[in-house]
Amino acid sequence: MLLSQTSELKINPWILMAAYCVLVGPFALDFHMHYPDEIYYRDAAVKMLQNGDYLTTYLGSGELRFKKPILTYWAVLAGFKLFGVNEFGSRIFFLLAGAVTVGLTFLLAKTLFRNTKIAGFSALIMAANPVLILSSGRSIPDVLLVLTMTVSAVGFSGLLLDGEKAHQKYLWMMYLGLALAFEVKGLPAVALGGLGIGVLLFNPWKRVSWKKLLHIPALAVSLVIALFWFVAMWKIHGPTYLDSFLEDQVGIRVASRILLIFQNGFLAAAMLAVMFLPWSALLFPNFKKTVQQLWKENPQFIVFALLWGLAILGMGALTSKFYERYLLPVAPVLAVWIAWLGVRGGLLERMRGLKISTAIFLLVIVVLVSFSIWINSGKKEPFG
């Protein structure tokens, strides 16, 4: 059962994660919907298997490629090692990353509010997120980035809630999540992490001191994880590898034209609203009153979620070409904010409980699976 039989209709996150894998798996684990960028990671993983060098990333042609850090390549490589060089091996760990992100969204909300109804609703909103569903079926960095950033967000949430009294495990989660996110995609993790730490240090409600944040063991381990591949590439290939990495991070992807920035910013804001339909539309009736109530309850989380949301919109606006998947890293935080707003504003009662939410989740999955089967009825993209 996805839902318990109590009056609160609590969601079991483990069952929801399993349902996510079962329902999304049919089109995630086969190339019904092929994405062109996947070939970079598949080809590099095959080269790693062939030459035994698990650090250097190559194109299929044998040319060096340093545009992304190593973790996405390793996720494909691990699948190939365990399941063979095939579609299933290429994508299995990305599907599992999507499911784990749903579970971490539950944990994020539970950490912030100690409320299983908010936590369950948050996880359900995230499980029905179409961008997460599509990203779970692509062996590219985005779903790994949202997974690792959500690990970090759980750490931030514990520190936001308890301040100086927060358990050290939240510092470990915050730093390790950011380190792994940096090994997935680089600078976006630095930007979001810096904003989050700024909220911890300077919010006037439950500040966290520099002394608390300066947890040497967690910092040291996280810095080793974040930088080891970059140091290894510097030692093996010299500083020239950074040219390709920095061009991808701040060169090609950063727009310079004002009109394009406004266009991408508008598109990013519109996509962010669409990503959370129908929830974003259902919140309007009591929005102002509920936000005032939430501000009294946990203002530091509102500031944190707002800054992360604006930051991801800003990063999306500055790209030379915007994709909806660029919004994904902050989606779990925003899903928790929407669920919190919905529960406190009586949204679930207006929707006759979580049964309607579950129906929406299942409908989204059925539509996507049906579409993938229809796509697959034509000529299938060959592997390799």
VENZI-V986271 format. One record per residue. N is the residue number from 1. RES is the residue in one small letter. D_LAST is the distance of its C-alpha to the last C-alpha in whole Angstrom. Layout:
BEGIN
n: (N:N)
res: (RES:RES)
d_last: (D_LAST:D_LAST)
END
This chain:
BEGIN
n: (1:2:3:4:5:6:7:8:9:10:11:12:13:14:15:16:17:18:19:20:21:22:23:24:25:26:27:28:29:30:31:32:33:34:35:36:37:38:39:40:41:42:43:44:45:46:47:48:49:50:51:52:53:54:55:56:57:58:59:60:61:62:63:64:65:66:67:68:69:70:71:72:73:74:75:76:77:78:79:80:81:82:83:84:85:86:87:88:89:90:91:92:93:94:95:96:97:98:99:100:101:102:103:104:105:106:107:108:109:110:111:112:113:114:115:116:117:118:119:120:121:122:123:124:125:126:127:128:129:130:131:132:133:134:135:136:137:138:139:140:141:142:143:144:145:146:147:148:149:150:151:152:153:154:155:156:157:158:159:160:161:162:163:164:165:166:167:168:169:170:171:172:173:174:175:176:177:178:179:180:181:182:183:184:185:186:187:188:189:190:191:192:193:194:195:196:197:198:199:200:201:202:203:204:205:206:207:208:209:210:211:212:213:214:215:216:217:218:219:220:221:222:223:224:225:226:227:228:229:230:231:232:233:234:235:236:237:238:239:240:241:242:243:244:245:246:247:248:249:250:251:252:253:254:255:256:257:258:259:260:261:262:263:264:265:266:267:268:269:270:271:272:273:274:275:276:277:278:279:280:281:282:283:284:285:286:287:288:289:290:291:292:293:294:295:296:297:298:299:300:301:302:303:304:305:306:307:308:309:310:311:312:313:314:315:316:317:318:319:320:321:322:323:324:325:326:327:328:329:330:331:332:333:334:335:336:337:338:339:340:341:342:343:344:345:346:347:348:349:350:351:352:353:354:355:356:357:358:359:360:361:362:363:364:365:366:367:368:369:370:371:372:373:374:375:376:377:378:379:380:381:382:383:384)
res: (m:l:l:s:q:t:s:e:l:k:i:n:p:w:i:l:m:a:a:y:c:v:l:v:g:p:f:a:l:d:f:h:m:h:y:p:d:e:i:y:y:r:d:a:a:v:k:m:l:q:n:g:d:y:l:t:t:y:l:g:s:g:e:l:r:f:k:k:p:i:l:t:y:w:a:v:l:a:g:f:k:l:f:g:v:n:e:f:g:s:r:i:f:f:l:l:a:g:a:v:t:v:g:l:t:f:l:l:a:k:t:l:f:r:n:t:k:i:a:g:f:s:a:l:i:m:a:a:n:p:v:l:i:l:s:s:g:r:s:i:p:d:v:l:l:v:l:t:m:t:v:s:a:v:g:f:s:g:l:l:l:d:g:e:k:a:h:q:k:y:l:w:m:m:y:l:g:l:a:l:a:f:e:v:k:g:l:p:a:v:a:l:g:g:l:g:i:g:v:l:l:f:n:p:w:k:r:v:s:w:k:k:l:l:h:i:p:a:l:a:v:s:l:v:i:a:l:f:w:f:v:a:m:w:k:i:h:g:p:t:y:l:d:s:f:l:e:d:q:v:g:i:r:v:a:s:r:i:l:l:i:f:q:n:g:f:l:a:a:a:m:l:a:v:m:f:l:p:w:s:a:l:l:f:p:n:f:k:k:t:v:q:q:l:w:k:e:n:p:q:f:i:v:f:a:l:l:w:g:l:a:i:l:g:m:g:a:l:t:s:k:f:y:e:r:y:l:l:p:v:a:p:v:l:a:v:w:i:a:w:l:g:v:r:g:g:l:l:e:r:m:r:g:l:k:i:s:t:a:i:f:l:l:v:i:v:v:l:v:s:f:s:i:w:i:n:s:g:k:k:e:p:f:g)
d_last: (39:38:41:44:47:49:51:48:45:44:40:38:36:34:34:33:30:29:30:27:24:25:26:23:20:20:18:17:15:13:11:14:15:12:13:11:12:10:7:10:11:7:7:11:11:9:12:14:14:14:17:19:20:19:21:19:16:14:12:9:13:15:17:18:18:20:21:20:22:20:20:17:15:17:17:13:14:17:15:12:16:17:15:12:9:8:9:13:12:10:13:16:18:18:20:22:23:24:26:28:28:30:32:33:34:37:38:38:40:42:43:44:46:47:47:44:45:43:41:40:40:38:35:35:35:32:30:31:29:27:25:25:23:21:20:19:16:14:13:15:19:21:22:22:24:26:27:28:30:32:32:34:36:37:39:40:42:44:45:46:48:50:50:52:52:48:47:45:42:41:41:39:36:37:36:33:32:32:31:28:27:28:25:23:24:27:30:30:31:34:35:35:36:39:40:40:42:45:45:46:48:50:51:54:54:52:51:50:51:50:51:49:46:46:45:44:42:40:40:39:36:35:35:34:30:30:31:30:26:28:30:28:26:30:31:28:27:30:31:29:26:28:28:24:25:28:27:24:27:30:29:27:27:31:33:36:37:40:39:35:36:38:36:33:36:37:34:33:36:36:32:34:36:34:32:35:36:38:40:40:42:44:46:48:51:52:50:53:55:52:51:54:54:51:52:55:53:50:50:48:45:45:46:42:40:42:41:37:37:39:37:33:35:36:32:31:34:33:29:29:27:27:25:26:24:26:29:27:29:32:32:33:36:37:36:39:41:41:41:44:46:45:47:50:50:51:47:47:50:50:46:48:46:43:42:42:39:37:37:36:33:32:33:30:28:28:28:24:23:25:23:20:21:22:19:17:20:18:15:12:9:6:4:0)
END
